Amino acid sequence: MNENWKDKITVDPNILAGKPIIKGTRIAVEFILDLLANDWTVENILENYPQLKKEDITAVLKYATEILKDEKVYPLP
């Protein structure tokens, strides 16, 4: 099933100061990205955070990709 990241990621100003989180958890998108950047495998994450599913990790990556695609970069003179 090819789910949209919007089905898995939410922003609630009352949870983690409004940072994007995986729905139904208090686990921030940036936390998962940090784990992946520090050589954690998807399997390691799922073992240590059993409330997560592989689809949650995929949603985190899709979310980050979309945010970066929309980012505008302007060169300084």
Biopython code that builds the backbone (N, CA, C, O; Angstrom):
import numpy as np
from Bio.PDB.StructureBuilder import StructureBuilder

atoms = [
    (1, "MET", "N", (0.845, -1.186, 0.000)),
    (1, "MET", "CA", (0.000, 0.000, 0.000)),
    (1, "MET", "C", (0.888, 1.247, 0.000)),
    (1, "MET", "O", (1.816, 1.353, 0.803)),
    (2, "ASN", "N", (0.610, 2.159, -0.876)),
    (2, "ASN", "CA", (1.411, 3.376, -1.011)),
    (2, "ASN", "C", (0.692, 4.521, -0.296)),
    (2, "ASN", "O", (-0.062, 5.275, -0.911)),
    (3, "GLU", "N", (0.936, 4.638, 1.004)),
    (3, "GLU", "CA", (0.273, 5.656, 1.798)),
    (3, "GLU", "C", (0.965, 7.007, 1.655)),
    (3, "GLU", "O", (2.169, 7.092, 1.416)),
    (4, "ASN", "N", (0.185, 8.032, 1.805)),
    (4, "ASN", "CA", (0.687, 9.391, 1.813)),
    (4, "ASN", "C", (1.266, 9.667, 3.203)),
    (4, "ASN", "O", (0.744, 9.168, 4.200)),
    (5, "TRP", "N", (2.327, 10.447, 3.273)),
    (5, "TRP", "CA", (2.910, 10.765, 4.587)),
    (5, "TRP", "C", (1.903, 11.467, 5.486)),
    (5, "TRP", "O", (1.990, 11.370, 6.710)),
    (6, "LYS", "N", (0.952, 12.171, 4.892)),
    (6, "LYS", "CA", (-0.036, 12.915, 5.677)),
    (6, "LYS", "C", (-0.939, 11.987, 6.485)),
    (6, "LYS", "O", (-1.599, 12.428, 7.426)),
    (7, "ASP", "N", (-0.971, 10.709, 6.126)),
    (7, "ASP", "CA", (-1.737, 9.727, 6.898)),
    (7, "ASP", "C", (-1.000, 9.332, 8.177)),
    (7, "ASP", "O", (-1.610, 8.776, 9.091)),
    (8, "LYS", "N", (0.299, 9.610, 8.255)),
    (8, "LYS", "CA", (1.129, 9.145, 9.370)),
    (8, "LYS", "C", (1.762, 10.256, 10.197)),
    (8, "LYS", "O", (2.114, 10.033, 11.355)),
    (9, "ILE", "N", (1.912, 11.447, 9.624)),
    (9, "ILE", "CA", (2.601, 12.561, 10.288)),
    (9, "ILE", "C", (1.580, 13.644, 10.626)),
    (9, "ILE", "O", (0.706, 13.967, 9.821)),
    (10, "THR", "N", (1.706, 14.195, 11.823)),
    (10, "THR", "CA", (0.794, 15.262, 12.235)),
    (10, "THR", "C", (1.559, 16.321, 13.021)),
    (10, "THR", "O", (2.671, 16.093, 13.497)),
    (11, "VAL", "N", (0.934, 17.474, 13.138)),
    (11, "VAL", "CA", (1.469, 18.566, 13.953)),
    (11, "VAL", "C", (0.376, 18.968, 14.928)),
    (11, "VAL", "O", (-0.741, 19.295, 14.528)),
    (12, "ASP", "N", (0.710, 18.940, 16.206)),
    (12, "ASP", "CA", (-0.226, 19.329, 17.260)),
    (12, "ASP", "C", (0.514, 20.291, 18.177)),
    (12, "ASP", "O", (1.506, 19.908, 18.797)),
    (13, "PRO", "N", (0.052, 21.530, 18.275)),
    (13, "PRO", "CA", (0.763, 22.511, 19.102)),
    (13, "PRO", "C", (0.885, 22.090, 20.572)),
    (13, "PRO", "O", (1.712, 22.633, 21.304)),
    (14, "ASN", "N", (0.076, 21.140, 20.999)),
    (14, "ASN", "CA", (0.123, 20.677, 22.389)),
    (14, "ASN", "C", (1.088, 19.518, 22.607)),
    (14, "ASN", "O", (1.274, 19.076, 23.740)),
    (15, "ILE", "N", (1.702, 19.022, 21.540)),
    (15, "ILE", "CA", (2.652, 17.906, 21.649)),
    (15, "ILE", "C", (3.992, 18.349, 21.084)),
    (15, "ILE", "O", (4.074, 18.778, 19.933)),
    (16, "LEU", "N", (5.031, 18.247, 21.884)),
    (16, "LEU", "CA", (6.406, 18.613, 21.491)),
    (16, "LEU", "C", (6.486, 19.988, 20.843)),
    (16, "LEU", "O", (7.201, 20.184, 19.861)),
    (17, "ALA", "N", (5.753, 20.926, 21.399)),
    (17, "ALA", "CA", (5.767, 22.319, 20.938)),
    (17, "ALA", "C", (5.422, 22.468, 19.454)),
    (17, "ALA", "O", (5.886, 23.391, 18.784)),
    (18, "GLY", "N", (4.607, 21.548, 18.959)),
    (18, "GLY", "CA", (4.148, 21.656, 17.575)),
    (18, "GLY", "C", (5.079, 21.068, 16.535)),
    (18, "GLY", "O", (4.881, 21.284, 15.339)),
    (19, "LYS", "N", (6.093, 20.328, 16.967)),
    (19, "LYS", "CA", (6.980, 19.678, 16.000)),
    (19, "LYS", "C", (6.212, 18.552, 15.308)),
    (19, "LYS", "O", (5.328, 17.945, 15.913)),
    (20, "PRO", "N", (6.539, 18.272, 14.059)),
    (20, "PRO", "CA", (5.887, 17.146, 13.374)),
    (20, "PRO", "C", (6.223, 15.833, 14.087)),
    (20, "PRO", "O", (7.378, 15.558, 14.409)),
    (21, "ILE", "N", (5.185, 15.039, 14.321)),
    (21, "ILE", "CA", (5.351, 13.756, 15.017)),
    (21, "ILE", "C", (4.656, 12.647, 14.232)),
    (21, "ILE", "O", (3.856, 12.907, 13.333)),
    (22, "ILE", "N", (4.975, 11.425, 14.587)),
    (22, "ILE", "CA", (4.258, 10.286, 14.034)),
    (22, "ILE", "C", (2.946, 10.182, 14.800)),
    (22, "ILE", "O", (2.938, 10.132, 16.030)),
    (23, "LYS", "N", (1.837, 10.148, 14.064)),
    (23, "LYS", "CA", (0.506, 10.121, 14.687)),
    (23, "LYS", "C", (0.414, 9.024, 15.735)),
    (23, "LYS", "O", (0.914, 7.915, 15.548)),
    (24, "GLY", "N", (-0.235, 9.361, 16.840)),
    (24, "GLY", "CA", (-0.456, 8.404, 17.903)),
    (24, "GLY", "C", (0.745, 8.192, 18.809)),
    (24, "GLY", "O", (0.720, 7.331, 19.688)),
    (25, "THR", "N", (1.807, 8.985, 18.596)),
    (25, "THR", "CA", (3.012, 8.874, 19.415)),
    (25, "THR", "C", (3.464, 10.270, 19.825)),
    (25, "THR", "O", (2.870, 11.276, 19.438)),
    (26, "ARG", "N", (4.515, 10.303, 20.605)),
    (26, "ARG", "CA", (5.205, 11.559, 20.900)),
    (26, "ARG", "C", (6.606, 11.496, 20.283)),
    (26, "ARG", "O", (7.546, 12.108, 20.789)),
    (27, "ILE", "N", (6.729, 10.757, 19.197)),
    (27, "ILE", "CA", (8.019, 10.586, 18.531)),
    (27, "ILE", "C", (8.096, 11.564, 17.360)),
    (27, "ILE", "O", (7.297, 11.504, 16.427)),
    (28, "ALA", "N", (9.083, 12.471, 17.432)),
    (28, "ALA", "CA", (9.233, 13.518, 16.426)),
    (28, "ALA", "C", (9.879, 12.987, 15.151)),
    (28, "ALA", "O", (10.718, 12.086, 15.175)),
    (29, "VAL", "N", (9.461, 13.574, 14.053)),
    (29, "VAL", "CA", (10.066, 13.270, 12.754)),
    (29, "VAL", "C", (11.575, 13.489, 12.819)),
    (29, "VAL", "O", (12.345, 12.658, 12.338)),
    (30, "GLU", "N", (11.996, 14.598, 13.407)),
    (30, "GLU", "CA", (13.427, 14.902, 13.455)),
    (30, "GLU", "C", (14.199, 13.856, 14.259)),
    (30, "GLU", "O", (15.366, 13.597, 13.967)),
    (31, "PHE", "N", (13.564, 13.253, 15.268)),
    (31, "PHE", "CA", (14.214, 12.207, 16.062)),
    (31, "PHE", "C", (14.499, 10.977, 15.198)),
    (31, "PHE", "O", (15.588, 10.407, 15.255)),
    (32, "ILE", "N", (13.519, 10.581, 14.407)),
    (32, "ILE", "CA", (13.714, 9.425, 13.520)),
    (32, "ILE", "C", (14.791, 9.736, 12.486)),
    (32, "ILE", "O", (15.641, 8.890, 12.206)),
    (33, "LEU", "N", (14.764, 10.924, 11.923)),
    (33, "LEU", "CA", (15.790, 11.308, 10.951)),
    (33, "LEU", "C", (17.177, 11.297, 11.587)),
    (33, "LEU", "O", (18.151, 10.877, 10.962)),
    (34, "ASP", "N", (17.260, 11.759, 12.828)),
    (34, "ASP", "CA", (18.537, 11.764, 13.542)),
    (34, "ASP", "C", (19.033, 10.336, 13.772)),
    (34, "ASP", "O", (20.221, 10.060, 13.610)),
    (35, "LEU", "N", (18.141, 9.441, 14.143)),
    (35, "LEU", "CA", (18.543, 8.044, 14.313)),
    (35, "LEU", "C", (19.095, 7.482, 13.001)),
    (35, "LEU", "O", (20.151, 6.850, 12.988)),
    (36, "LEU", "N", (18.385, 7.714, 11.913)),
    (36, "LEU", "CA", (18.834, 7.217, 10.604)),
    (36, "LEU", "C", (20.176, 7.837, 10.212)),
    (36, "LEU", "O", (21.035, 7.160, 9.647)),
    (37, "ALA", "N", (20.351, 9.107, 10.510)),
    (37, "ALA", "CA", (21.612, 9.796, 10.196)),
    (37, "ALA", "C", (22.770, 9.271, 11.032)),
    (37, "ALA", "O", (23.935, 9.435, 10.668)),
    (38, "ASN", "N", (22.443, 8.639, 12.155)),
    (38, "ASN", "CA", (23.474, 8.084, 13.034)),
    (38, "ASN", "C", (23.580, 6.567, 12.895)),
    (38, "ASN", "O", (23.890, 5.855, 13.850)),
    (39, "ASP", "N", (23.316, 6.100, 11.694)),
    (39, "ASP", "CA", (23.517, 4.698, 11.300)),
    (39, "ASP", "C", (22.568, 3.692, 11.937)),
    (39, "ASP", "O", (22.858, 2.496, 11.935)),
    (40, "TRP", "N", (21.453, 4.140, 12.475)),
    (40, "TRP", "CA", (20.443, 3.190, 12.928)),
    (40, "TRP", "C", (19.747, 2.645, 11.688)),
    (40, "TRP", "O", (19.452, 3.402, 10.764)),
    (41, "THR", "N", (19.489, 1.378, 11.657)),
    (41, "THR", "CA", (18.720, 0.792, 10.565)),
    (41, "THR", "C", (17.236, 0.882, 10.910)),
    (41, "THR", "O", (16.862, 1.114, 12.059)),
    (42, "VAL", "N", (16.417, 0.697, 9.909)),
    (42, "VAL", "CA", (14.976, 0.657, 10.148)),
    (42, "VAL", "C", (14.668, -0.450, 11.155)),
    (42, "VAL", "O", (13.832, -0.277, 12.042)),
    (43, "GLU", "N", (15.341, -1.576, 11.013)),
    (43, "GLU", "CA", (15.128, -2.700, 11.925)),
    (43, "GLU", "C", (15.491, -2.322, 13.367)),
    (43, "GLU", "O", (14.768, -2.677, 14.298)),
    (44, "ASN", "N", (16.617, -1.598, 13.558)),
    (44, "ASN", "CA", (17.010, -1.142, 14.901)),
    (44, "ASN", "C", (15.942, -0.234, 15.506)),
    (44, "ASN", "O", (15.597, -0.363, 16.681)),
    (45, "ILE", "N", (15.435, 0.663, 14.709)),
    (45, "ILE", "CA", (14.412, 1.603, 15.189)),
    (45, "ILE", "C", (13.157, 0.833, 15.596)),
    (45, "ILE", "O", (12.591, 1.085, 16.660)),
    (46, "LEU", "N", (12.723, -0.100, 14.756)),
    (46, "LEU", "CA", (11.509, -0.854, 15.049)),
    (46, "LEU", "C", (11.674, -1.744, 16.277)),
    (46, "LEU", "O", (10.720, -1.952, 17.027)),
    (47, "GLU", "N", (12.872, -2.265, 16.484)),
    (47, "GLU", "CA", (13.140, -3.080, 17.678)),
    (47, "GLU", "C", (13.072, -2.237, 18.952)),
    (47, "GLU", "O", (12.537, -2.678, 19.969)),
    (48, "ASN", "N", (13.617, -1.025, 18.888)),
    (48, "ASN", "CA", (13.692, -0.158, 20.063)),
    (48, "ASN", "C", (12.422, 0.657, 20.304)),
    (48, "ASN", "O", (12.188, 1.130, 21.416)),
    (49, "TYR", "N", (11.624, 0.817, 19.290)),
    (49, "TYR", "CA", (10.381, 1.578, 19.378)),
    (49, "TYR", "C", (9.263, 0.735, 18.773)),
    (49, "TYR", "O", (8.806, 1.013, 17.665)),
    (50, "PRO", "N", (8.824, -0.291, 19.494)),
    (50, "PRO", "CA", (7.866, -1.246, 18.946)),
    (50, "PRO", "C", (6.499, -0.653, 18.585)),
    (50, "PRO", "O", (5.709, -1.290, 17.890)),
    (51, "GLN", "N", (6.226, 0.559, 19.056)),
    (51, "GLN", "CA", (4.964, 1.199, 18.686)),
    (51, "GLN", "C", (4.986, 1.706, 17.241)),
    (51, "GLN", "O", (3.948, 2.067, 16.687)),
    (52, "LEU", "N", (6.178, 1.729, 16.638)),
    (52, "LEU", "CA", (6.314, 2.188, 15.260)),
    (52, "LEU", "C", (6.203, 1.024, 14.278)),
    (52, "LEU", "O", (6.444, -0.135, 14.615)),
    (53, "LYS", "N", (5.829, 1.381, 13.055)),
    (53, "LYS", "CA", (5.781, 0.424, 11.950)),
    (53, "LYS", "C", (6.706, 0.926, 10.853)),
    (53, "LYS", "O", (7.069, 2.102, 10.821)),
    (54, "LYS", "N", (7.078, 0.038, 9.969)),
    (54, "LYS", "CA", (7.951, 0.418, 8.859)),
    (54, "LYS", "C", (7.331, 1.569, 8.056)),
    (54, "LYS", "O", (8.047, 2.450, 7.579)),
    (55, "GLU", "N", (6.019, 1.560, 7.910)),
    (55, "GLU", "CA", (5.325, 2.610, 7.163)),
    (55, "GLU", "C", (5.515, 3.982, 7.819)),
    (55, "GLU", "O", (5.504, 5.006, 7.135)),
    (56, "ASP", "N", (5.689, 4.002, 9.135)),
    (56, "ASP", "CA", (5.937, 5.266, 9.836)),
    (56, "ASP", "C", (7.289, 5.844, 9.431)),
    (56, "ASP", "O", (7.417, 7.048, 9.210)),
    (57, "ILE", "N", (8.284, 4.987, 9.336)),
    (57, "ILE", "CA", (9.633, 5.429, 8.947)),
    (57, "ILE", "C", (9.614, 5.927, 7.501)),
    (57, "ILE", "O", (10.222, 6.947, 7.176)),
    (58, "THR", "N", (8.920, 5.204, 6.654)),
    (58, "THR", "CA", (8.789, 5.623, 5.251)),
    (58, "THR", "C", (8.107, 6.979, 5.166)),
    (58, "THR", "O", (8.507, 7.832, 4.373)),
    (59, "ALA", "N", (7.072, 7.180, 5.985)),
    (59, "ALA", "CA", (6.361, 8.465, 5.997)),
    (59, "ALA", "C", (7.283, 9.595, 6.426)),
    (59, "ALA", "O", (7.210, 10.693, 5.875)),
    (60, "VAL", "N", (8.150, 9.342, 7.401)),
    (60, "VAL", "CA", (9.122, 10.341, 7.851)),
    (60, "VAL", "C", (10.019, 10.762, 6.686)),
    (60, "VAL", "O", (10.261, 11.951, 6.479)),
    (61, "LEU", "N", (10.504, 9.792, 5.937)),
    (61, "LEU", "CA", (11.392, 10.102, 4.805)),
    (61, "LEU", "C", (10.648, 10.843, 3.702)),
    (61, "LEU", "O", (11.199, 11.764, 3.099)),
    (62, "LYS", "N", (9.410, 10.456, 3.432)),
    (62, "LYS", "CA", (8.610, 11.156, 2.415)),
    (62, "LYS", "C", (8.320, 12.593, 2.854)),
    (62, "LYS", "O", (8.371, 13.520, 2.046)),
    (63, "TYR", "N", (8.019, 12.764, 4.131)),
    (63, "TYR", "CA", (7.763, 14.100, 4.672)),
    (63, "TYR", "C", (9.001, 14.988, 4.498)),
    (63, "TYR", "O", (8.904, 16.110, 4.001)),
    (64, "ALA", "N", (10.155, 14.477, 4.909)),
    (64, "ALA", "CA", (11.396, 15.253, 4.800)),
    (64, "ALA", "C", (11.699, 15.588, 3.342)),
    (64, "ALA", "O", (12.129, 16.700, 3.037)),
    (65, "THR", "N", (11.480, 14.651, 2.459)),
    (65, "THR", "CA", (11.719, 14.881, 1.034)),
    (65, "THR", "C", (10.826, 15.995, 0.507)),
    (65, "THR", "O", (11.290, 16.879, -0.214)),
    (66, "GLU", "N", (9.555, 15.955, 0.863)),
    (66, "GLU", "CA", (8.631, 16.983, 0.385)),
    (66, "GLU", "C", (8.990, 18.361, 0.934)),
    (66, "GLU", "O", (8.935, 19.353, 0.207)),
    (67, "ILE", "N", (9.356, 18.425, 2.207)),
    (67, "ILE", "CA", (9.745, 19.706, 2.803)),
    (67, "ILE", "C", (10.966, 20.275, 2.074)),
    (67, "ILE", "O", (11.010, 21.467, 1.767)),
    (68, "LEU", "N", (11.947, 19.427, 1.802)),
    (68, "LEU", "CA", (13.157, 19.901, 1.123)),
    (68, "LEU", "C", (12.880, 20.303, -0.321)),
    (68, "LEU", "O", (13.491, 21.245, -0.826)),
    (69, "LYS", "N", (11.979, 19.611, -0.984)),
    (69, "LYS", "CA", (11.627, 19.986, -2.360)),
    (69, "LYS", "C", (10.992, 21.367, -2.401)),
    (69, "LYS", "O", (11.191, 22.119, -3.355)),
    (70, "ASP", "N", (10.229, 21.699, -1.368)),
    (70, "ASP", "CA", (9.540, 22.994, -1.319)),
    (70, "ASP", "C", (10.436, 24.124, -0.821)),
    (70, "ASP", "O", (10.078, 25.297, -0.937)),
    (71, "GLU", "N", (11.598, 23.778, -0.267)),
    (71, "GLU", "CA", (12.490, 24.795, 0.289)),
    (71, "GLU", "C", (13.081, 25.646, -0.831)),
    (71, "GLU", "O", (13.526, 25.135, -1.858)),
    (72, "LYS", "N", (13.074, 26.927, -0.607)),
    (72, "LYS", "CA", (13.656, 27.868, -1.568)),
    (72, "LYS", "C", (15.003, 28.330, -1.042)),
    (72, "LYS", "O", (15.139, 28.689, 0.127)),
    (73, "VAL", "N", (15.990, 28.318, -1.915)),
    (73, "VAL", "CA", (17.341, 28.745, -1.538)),
    (73, "VAL", "C", (17.697, 29.930, -2.420)),
    (73, "VAL", "O", (17.587, 29.877, -3.644)),
    (74, "TYR", "N", (18.123, 30.991, -1.772)),
    (74, "TYR", "CA", (18.497, 32.200, -2.492)),
    (74, "TYR", "C", (19.971, 32.486, -2.235)),
    (74, "TYR", "O", (20.388, 32.609, -1.083)),
    (75, "PRO", "N", (20.762, 32.592, -3.303)),
    (75, "PRO", "CA", (22.183, 32.864, -3.103)),
    (75, "PRO", "C", (22.373, 34.287, -2.552)),
    (75, "PRO", "O", (21.644, 35.214, -2.905)),
    (76, "LEU", "N", (23.344, 34.420, -1.704)),
    (76, "LEU", "CA", (23.693, 35.733, -1.172)),
    (76, "LEU", "C", (24.581, 36.462, -2.177)),
    (76, "LEU", "O", (25.414, 35.851, -2.846)),
    (77, "PRO", "N", (24.390, 37.780, -2.274)),
    (77, "PRO", "CA", (25.209, 38.540, -3.252)),
    (77, "PRO", "C", (26.667, 38.579, -2.853)),
    (77, "PRO", "O", (27.484, 39.171, -3.558)),
]
sb = StructureBuilder()
sb.init_structure("model")
sb.init_model(0)
sb.init_chain("A")
sb.init_seg("    ")
for serial, (resi, resn, name, xyz) in enumerate(atoms, 1):
    if name == "N":
        sb.init_residue(resn, " ", resi, " ")
    sb.init_atom(name, np.array(xyz, "f"), 0.0, 1.0, " ", f" {name:<3s}", serial, name[0])
structure = sb.get_structure()
